[in-house]
Amino acid sequence: LWRLDSNNVHDFPIIQICTNINKQHLNFLKKKTLNEIIKEDIAYLSNFTNIYIGKQTPYVLQKIKVHLKKNKSKIVYPETWKIIKSGNSFYYKDKKTMIKLNTKHVYSKGMRENVCLAIKVALDLKIDKKIIQKTLPKLFFEGRFQYLRKGKIKKKLQKNESIMVDGAHSPWDAKNISNYLKTIKKPKYAILAMMKNKQPDLFIKNLRGVFKKIYTVPIDNEKGSLKAKELYKIVSKNKIKSEYCKNFNEALKKITSKETKLVVVLGSLYQIGNILNRN
């Protein structure tokens, strides 16, 4: 939300970039509606600057255009570029340029859209295409679709087990990660922790059919964390096999075995911070 954001102190920023707007951060809002989120994010952007809008749903994009109608900035809408797929590869494409998304750590549609938005901004800043292409393989989003390839937690798993952490905590995030995980054929198990002020029921609904089992845990040192048993009840209500544990370590011990699998830790950026520190 931009209206009261700590960065909203510059009268004439060179560029303002708005990524995908969806229904989250509701605890900061009065009406808790999508329209209120759009207004908070868009209606208070500065004038006389360059505004870039990322990919949106048609409804959100229409509302954005209404709010920006009187804004005296140069506005670049998402229709000016697109993602195309050829074989197993994805490409950024606009009227003048086509760049292969030669990324090693970008897995989801949402992340690819953010990368392409960044490419559009970089090109408009006259950054050389070759530099962009050289940079793409190095792109890395901490705590988002992040596989732990080494470290203390990784060592607790067997060789045939892999682990990924993702700070997904909104229903939109859950859809994004679910779509990616459905492309992975091996069995998947989740360790889930969430804050009380999120939308756990809506989040969990989007995880149906993805995991063989979800283990719920609390978030260490967070008073606003949902208790593992409360979260377990919500998961069970959504007809997903579940079990609650007193902490992350207990859940990991119950999951690990000789079975080939992917362990996914998700539901909270606070929790992911804890896990990355431990690892």
C-alpha positions as CSV (number, residue, x, y, z in Angstrom):
1,L,0.0,0.0,0.0
2,W,1.5,3.3,-1.1
3,R,-0.4,6.1,0.6
4,L,1.4,5.8,3.9
5,D,4.4,3.9,2.8
6,S,7.7,5.0,4.3
7,N,9.2,5.6,0.8
8,N,6.4,8.0,-0.2
9,V,8.4,11.1,0.7
10,H,9.9,12.0,-2.7
11,D,8.1,14.6,-4.7
12,F,9.6,13.8,-8.1
13,P,10.9,10.2,-8.2
14,I,12.4,9.3,-11.6
15,I,10.3,6.1,-11.8
16,Q,7.4,4.5,-9.9
17,I,6.7,0.9,-10.5
18,C,3.5,-0.9,-9.6
19,T,3.6,-4.7,-9.7
20,N,0.5,-7.0,-9.6
21,I,-2.2,-5.7,-7.3
22,N,-4.3,-8.3,-5.5
23,K,-6.2,-8.8,-2.2
24,Q,-3.7,-8.8,0.6
25,H,-2.4,-6.6,3.5
26,L,-6.0,-6.2,4.5
27,N,-5.1,-5.7,8.2
28,F,-4.1,-2.1,7.2
29,L,-7.4,-1.3,5.6
30,K,-10.8,-0.2,6.8
31,K,-13.1,-1.6,4.2
32,K,-10.8,-4.5,3.3
33,T,-11.9,-4.5,-0.4
34,L,-9.9,-4.8,-3.6
35,N,-11.1,-1.4,-4.7
36,E,-9.6,0.1,-1.5
37,I,-6.3,-1.6,-2.2
38,I,-6.2,-0.3,-5.7
39,K,-6.9,3.3,-4.5
40,E,-4.2,3.1,-1.8
41,D,-1.6,1.8,-4.3
42,I,-2.4,4.0,-7.3
43,A,-4.3,7.2,-6.4
44,Y,-1.4,8.7,-4.4
45,L,1.4,8.1,-7.0
46,S,3.4,11.3,-7.8
47,N,2.8,13.5,-10.8
48,F,5.4,14.5,-13.4
49,T,7.3,11.2,-13.2
50,N,7.4,7.9,-15.1
51,I,4.9,5.2,-13.9
52,Y,5.2,1.6,-15.0
53,I,2.2,-0.7,-14.4
54,G,2.8,-4.5,-14.2
55,K,0.4,-7.2,-15.4
56,Q,-3.0,-7.0,-13.8
57,T,-6.4,-8.6,-14.1
58,P,-8.7,-6.7,-16.6
59,Y,-10.8,-5.4,-13.6
60,V,-7.8,-4.1,-11.7
61,L,-6.2,-2.5,-14.8
62,Q,-9.5,-0.7,-15.6
63,K,-9.6,0.7,-12.1
64,I,-5.9,1.7,-12.3
65,K,-6.6,3.7,-15.5
66,V,-9.4,5.6,-13.8
67,H,-7.2,6.6,-10.8
68,L,-4.4,7.7,-13.2
69,K,-6.6,9.6,-15.6
70,K,-5.5,13.0,-14.1
71,N,-2.0,12.0,-13.2
72,K,0.5,14.1,-15.3
73,S,3.1,11.4,-15.5
74,K,4.2,9.4,-18.5
75,I,2.4,6.1,-17.9
76,V,3.6,2.8,-19.4
77,Y,0.8,0.1,-19.2
78,P,1.4,-3.6,-19.4
79,E,0.0,-3.8,-23.0
80,T,3.4,-2.5,-24.2
81,W,5.1,-5.8,-23.6
82,K,4.3,-9.5,-23.3
83,I,5.7,-12.9,-22.4
84,I,5.8,-15.5,-25.1
85,K,6.6,-19.2,-24.8
86,S,8.5,-21.2,-27.5
87,G,9.2,-24.8,-26.6
88,N,10.3,-24.9,-23.0
89,S,11.6,-21.3,-23.1
90,F,10.0,-18.0,-22.2
91,Y,10.8,-14.6,-23.9
92,Y,10.2,-11.0,-23.2
93,K,8.9,-9.2,-26.3
94,D,7.9,-5.6,-27.2
95,K,7.7,-3.8,-30.5
96,K,11.5,-3.5,-30.8
97,T,13.1,-6.1,-28.6
98,M,13.0,-9.8,-27.8
99,I,15.0,-11.3,-24.9
100,K,15.1,-14.9,-23.8
101,L,14.4,-15.3,-20.1
102,N,17.5,-17.2,-19.5
103,T,16.8,-17.4,-15.7
104,K,17.9,-20.3,-13.4
105,H,15.9,-19.4,-10.3
106,V,12.6,-18.0,-11.7
107,Y,9.9,-20.6,-11.6
108,S,6.4,-19.1,-11.6
109,K,4.2,-17.0,-13.9
110,G,4.1,-14.1,-11.3
111,M,7.9,-14.0,-11.0
112,R,8.4,-14.1,-14.8
113,E,6.0,-11.1,-15.1
114,N,8.0,-9.2,-12.6
115,V,11.2,-10.0,-14.4
116,C,9.7,-8.8,-17.7
117,L,8.5,-5.6,-16.1
118,A,12.0,-5.0,-14.9
119,I,13.4,-5.6,-18.4
120,K,11.0,-3.0,-19.8
121,V,12.2,-0.5,-17.3
122,A,15.8,-1.3,-17.9
123,L,15.4,-1.0,-21.7
124,D,13.7,2.4,-21.3
125,L,16.7,3.5,-19.1
126,K,18.9,2.7,-22.1
127,I,20.5,-0.3,-20.3
128,D,22.2,-2.4,-23.0
129,K,20.4,-5.5,-24.0
130,K,23.6,-7.6,-23.6
131,I,23.9,-6.5,-20.0
132,I,20.3,-7.5,-19.3
133,Q,20.9,-10.9,-20.9
134,K,24.1,-11.3,-18.8
135,T,22.2,-10.4,-15.6
136,L,19.1,-12.7,-16.0
137,P,20.8,-16.0,-15.0
138,K,22.0,-14.3,-11.8
139,L,18.5,-13.2,-10.7
140,F,17.5,-14.6,-7.4
141,F,14.5,-13.8,-5.1
142,E,15.4,-14.5,-1.5
143,G,12.6,-16.4,0.3
144,R,10.5,-16.8,-2.9
145,F,10.5,-20.2,-4.6
146,Q,14.0,-20.7,-3.1
147,Y,15.5,-24.2,-3.1
148,L,17.9,-24.9,-0.3
149,R,20.8,-26.6,-2.0
150,K,23.1,-26.7,1.1
151,G,23.1,-25.7,4.7
152,K,22.2,-27.2,8.2
153,I,18.6,-27.9,7.4
154,K,19.4,-29.3,4.0
155,K,21.8,-31.7,5.7
156,K,18.9,-33.1,7.8
157,L,17.2,-34.5,4.7
158,Q,18.1,-37.6,2.8
159,K,19.7,-37.4,-0.6
160,N,16.5,-38.1,-2.5
161,E,14.7,-35.3,-0.7
162,S,14.7,-31.6,-1.8
163,I,13.4,-28.6,0.1
164,M,12.0,-25.3,-1.1
165,V,11.0,-22.2,1.0
166,D,8.5,-19.6,-0.1
167,G,7.1,-16.7,1.8
168,A,3.7,-17.0,0.1
169,H,0.9,-15.8,2.5
170,S,-1.9,-14.4,0.4
171,P,-4.6,-16.3,-1.7
172,W,-3.0,-15.0,-4.9
173,D,0.4,-16.2,-3.7
174,A,-1.1,-19.6,-3.0
175,K,-2.5,-19.8,-6.6
176,N,0.9,-18.9,-8.0
177,I,2.8,-21.5,-6.0
178,S,0.1,-24.2,-6.6
179,N,0.3,-23.7,-10.3
180,Y,4.1,-24.2,-10.2
181,L,4.0,-27.2,-7.8
182,K,1.4,-29.0,-10.0
183,T,4.1,-29.2,-12.7
184,I,6.4,-31.2,-10.3
185,K,5.5,-34.9,-10.5
186,K,7.2,-36.2,-7.3
187,P,5.3,-36.3,-4.0
188,K,5.1,-33.0,-2.1
189,Y,4.8,-32.3,1.6
190,A,4.2,-28.9,3.2
191,I,5.3,-27.3,6.5
192,L,2.8,-24.5,7.0
193,A,2.8,-21.5,9.4
194,M,0.7,-18.4,9.1
195,M,0.0,-15.1,10.9
196,K,-3.5,-14.5,12.3
197,N,-4.1,-11.4,10.3
198,K,-3.8,-13.2,6.9
199,Q,-6.6,-15.2,5.2
200,P,-5.6,-18.8,6.1
201,D,-8.9,-20.4,4.9
202,L,-8.7,-18.7,1.4
203,F,-4.9,-19.4,1.3
204,I,-5.3,-23.1,2.1
205,K,-8.2,-23.6,-0.4
206,N,-5.8,-23.0,-3.2
207,L,-3.5,-25.8,-2.0
208,R,-6.0,-28.6,-2.6
209,G,-4.7,-31.4,-4.6
210,V,-1.1,-30.2,-4.3
211,F,0.3,-31.9,-1.2
212,K,0.1,-35.5,0.1
213,K,0.1,-34.0,3.6
214,I,0.5,-30.6,5.3
215,Y,2.2,-30.3,8.7
216,T,1.2,-27.1,10.6
217,V,3.6,-25.4,13.0
218,P,3.7,-22.0,14.9
219,I,6.0,-19.2,13.9
220,D,8.9,-18.9,16.4
221,N,8.8,-15.7,18.5
222,E,5.7,-14.2,16.8
223,K,2.8,-13.4,19.1
224,G,0.6,-12.9,16.0
225,S,1.2,-16.4,14.8
226,L,-1.7,-18.9,14.4
227,K,-1.4,-21.8,16.8
228,A,-0.5,-25.1,15.0
229,K,-3.7,-26.7,16.2
230,E,-5.9,-23.9,14.9
231,L,-4.1,-24.0,11.5
232,Y,-4.5,-27.8,11.5
233,K,-8.3,-27.4,11.9
234,I,-8.5,-25.0,8.9
235,V,-6.4,-27.4,6.7
236,S,-8.6,-30.4,7.8
237,K,-11.8,-28.4,7.1
238,N,-10.5,-28.1,3.5
239,K,-10.2,-31.9,3.3
240,I,-6.4,-32.0,3.1
241,K,-4.6,-34.6,5.1
242,S,-2.9,-32.8,8.0
243,E,-1.0,-33.0,11.3
244,Y,0.1,-30.4,13.8
245,C,3.5,-30.2,15.3
246,K,5.0,-28.2,18.2
247,N,7.8,-26.7,15.9
248,F,9.5,-26.9,12.5
249,N,12.1,-29.4,13.6
250,E,9.4,-31.9,14.7
251,A,7.6,-31.5,11.4
252,L,10.8,-32.1,9.4
253,K,11.6,-35.2,11.4
254,K,8.2,-36.6,10.6
255,I,8.5,-35.9,6.9
256,T,12.0,-37.1,6.2
257,S,12.3,-40.7,4.9
258,K,13.8,-42.7,2.0
259,E,10.8,-41.7,-0.2
260,T,11.8,-39.2,-3.0
261,K,9.9,-36.0,-2.3
262,L,9.8,-32.2,-2.2
263,V,9.3,-30.5,1.1
264,V,7.8,-27.0,0.8
265,V,7.9,-24.5,3.7
266,L,5.4,-21.7,3.2
267,G,2.7,-19.4,4.6
268,S,4.8,-16.6,6.2
269,L,7.8,-14.5,5.4
270,Y,8.6,-14.3,9.1
271,Q,8.8,-18.1,9.2
272,I,11.0,-18.2,6.0
273,G,13.4,-15.7,7.7
274,N,13.7,-18.0,10.6
275,I,14.3,-21.0,8.4
276,L,17.0,-19.2,6.3
277,N,18.8,-18.1,9.4
278,R,18.8,-21.6,10.8
279,N,20.0,-23.0,7.5
